[in-house]
């Protein structure tokens, strides 16, 4: 699955705690990345819970890895995902 897979290939549905755990990030960081940089925009349930796709998990995990390697230009990295 690539970062730009069509929605029908985005099988998994994960809540924010599971995504944070899979990516090794605090939930608060994930929320900040969503709000500030629009890293991912998961749909929400009627109850307001975010539901992340496999593609979202891949993006967040990649961003975390890049930031650990010293890349600190998150807006540029997010823009690259859109291409």
N, C-alpha and C positions, 0 to 999 in steps of 0.2 A: 504494500500500500504506500503510495506516495503522499507527500504533504498536501497535494492538490487533488486528492481523490474525490470523485463525485459523491454526493450525500448518500447514495444507495450503497456505497462501499464502506460507510462509516458505521460498522455494526455495533460495537460496544457502547454501553451507556453506563457511565460511572458517575457517582456523586463526588463532590469536591474533596472529601476526605480521602477517598480511594485514589483520586488523581494525585493529590498532594503526596500521598504515601508512595505511589508508583514512581513519581518524579523525584522524590526526596526533598520536597519543599514544604515549608510551613503553609497551611491553608491561607494565612494572611497574605503571604507573598503572591500566591496564585490570584487572589482577589485584587491585589494592587496591580499586577500585570494585566489583568482583564480591564480594570478601570482606566489605568493610565495609558496603556499601549494597545489595547484591543487585541491582545495576543490570541485569545480565543473568545468566541461569543456563543457559549452553549445555550441551547434552549432551556427554558425553565418549566417545571411541572406546574400544575394548578396550585400546588402548595408552595411554590417559589423555590424549589430545589433545582440547582443546576444539574444538567445531564450532559456529561462530556462524551464525545465519541473517541474511537481509537485514534483518529487523526488528531484530535485535540491533545490527547495524551502524548502522542509522538511529538507534536510541536513544543509542548511544555518541557518535555524531557530533553529535547534538543536544545532549547533555549537555556535550560539550566546547565547543560554540559558546556555550551559555548561561554556562558558567563563565568563558569569555573575555570575555563581556559584563558580568561582575561578579556574576552570580548564584552564590552560594556555598552554597546550601542543598540540597545533593545529595539528602539523604533526602526532602525535600519534593518535589523534582522527580521522583524515582523513584516516589513515592506517586502523583503526578499521572499517570504513565504507566499505573498500574494501573486508573485510573478509566475 
